[in-house]
Amino acid sequence: MRIRARRENDLPRLAALADAVRVVDRWPPHRVGSTRHFIASAGTLAAFVAEHDGAVIGQVALHERSADAVMALAAGATGVDVAGLASGGVPALR
């Protein structure tokens, strides 16, 4: 497996993977907008993809924020104020 920075041309494959995940488990439950917009949102600080045999099989991204409930849970678990946190997500896996 190879991990590398996400590129613009990865987005169609990642959107297809995320749509497949959504069919199975309805994640994310409250997505607004297109899958592509969800994956490549403006609040993304960094994003990386995993490749296997040259094919993109998933991604992880670090965001400035997440839902208020997620941020509050992370703050409570870490003892770090919400203002000092970022949020990671894995929108698509093989």
C-alpha positions in Angstrom: 0.0 0.0 0.0 1.2 3.5 -0.8 0.1 6.7 0.9 0.4 10.0 -0.9 -1.1 13.5 -1.0 -4.6 13.6 -2.6 -4.7 15.0 -6.2 -7.6 16.6 -8.0 -7.8 13.7 -10.4 -8.4 11.3 -7.4 -11.8 12.9 -6.7 -14.0 10.9 -9.1 -12.7 7.6 -7.7 -13.1 8.8 -4.1 -16.6 10.0 -4.8 -17.5 6.6 -6.2 -16.0 4.9 -3.1 -17.9 7.3 -0.8 -21.2 6.7 -2.6 -20.7 2.9 -2.2 -20.1 3.4 1.5 -23.2 5.5 1.8 -25.4 2.9 0.2 -24.2 0.3 2.8 -24.2 2.3 6.0 -25.8 5.8 5.3 -22.6 7.6 6.3 -22.5 10.5 6.7 -26.0 10.8 7.9 -26.4 14.6 7.2 -24.3 15.3 4.2 -25.1 18.5 2.4 -24.3 18.9 -1.3 -22.5 16.5 -3.7 -20.2 13.7 -2.7 -17.3 15.4 -4.4 -18.0 18.6 -2.5 -18.1 16.6 0.8 -14.8 15.0 0.0 -13.0 18.1 -1.1 -14.6 20.7 1.2 -13.1 24.1 1.7 -12.2 23.4 5.3 -9.7 20.6 4.4 -6.3 21.3 5.9 -4.6 18.2 4.3 -5.8 15.0 2.5 -4.0 11.8 1.7 -5.0 8.8 -0.4 -4.2 5.1 -0.1 -3.3 3.2 -3.2 -3.1 -0.5 -3.7 -1.7 -1.9 -6.9 -2.0 1.6 -8.4 -5.7 2.0 -7.6 -7.0 4.5 -5.1 -8.7 2.6 -2.3 -9.5 5.4 0.2 -8.6 8.6 1.8 -8.1 10.4 5.1 -8.5 14.2 5.5 -7.8 16.6 8.2 -10.4 19.4 8.6 -10.6 22.6 10.6 -13.9 21.5 12.2 -16.6 18.8 12.3 -20.1 18.8 13.6 -20.4 20.5 17.0 -21.2 17.2 18.7 -18.0 15.6 17.3 -15.9 18.6 18.4 -17.4 18.6 21.9 -16.8 14.8 22.2 -13.2 15.2 21.1 -12.6 18.2 23.5 -14.0 16.2 26.4 -11.9 13.1 25.6 -8.7 15.0 25.1 -9.1 17.9 27.6 -8.2 20.3 24.7 -10.5 23.3 24.0 -12.5 23.0 20.8 -10.5 26.0 19.4 -7.3 23.9 19.6 -8.7 20.9 17.7 -8.9 19.7 14.1 -11.1 16.9 12.8 -10.0 13.8 10.8 -12.3 11.8 8.6 -12.2 8.8 6.3 -14.9 9.3 3.7 -14.1 6.3 1.6 -12.5 2.9 2.1 -12.3 -0.1 -0.2 
